[in-house]
Amino acid sequence: MKCEICEKRMLFGHNVSHSKRHTRKISMPNIHKIKAEVEGKAVRLHICTRCLRTQNKLVQSAE
């Protein structure tokens, strides 16, 4: 999954234990499905919580 606004995707890395063993690790972005109005049409978007928060701030400041 990825954010349709900022293109944020999952990150890959390693968990490193005290003995320095490396195991694979995946960090997923916090993606939510929302319904938004884009150019007068209702559209379902997959966006991250950072973009959702920014959109809420823009809507509140416009009111």
N, C-alpha and C positions, 0 to 999 in steps of 0.2 A: 504494500500500500504506500501511497505517497500523497502529499498535499497537492491539490490542484492549483493552488495559488502560488505558493513559494517553492514547490518542487522538493520539499523535504522528504527524505527517504530513510530507510533503516541504515544503521551504522554497524560496521563489523569491527571486531577487535578481539582482544584476549583477556580472560581472567587470569591474573597472575597470583599464585598462592605464595605462602611464606617460603616454600621450598623452590620457588621460581619456575614451577610447572606452568605452561601456557595451555589453556583450554579455550576453545572458540566461544565467542560471546556475540550476541546480536542485540542491539538496542533499537526498539521500535518507536517511531514517533506516535504521539497521542492524537490519533485521527478520529474525527467524528463525522457522521453523515448529517447534513443539514439540508433544509429546503430554503433556497434563496431566490430572489427575483432578479434576473439578469435580462436587461433590455425588454422588460415587460413580460417575460415568460418565467414561470415557476420551474426551477431547475434543482436537481439534487446534486449536491457537491460533497466531496470528501475533503475536509480541510483540517489542519492541525489546530490545536487550542490557541496557539499564539496568533494565528490569522483570525480565528473566531473572535478573540478578545479585541483585536484591532478593528474588525468590522463592527463590533458592538459599540466601540468608542466613536467611530465615524458616524454611525447612525444616531447616537445620542447627541453628538455635537451639532448635527444637522437639524435637530428638532428645536 
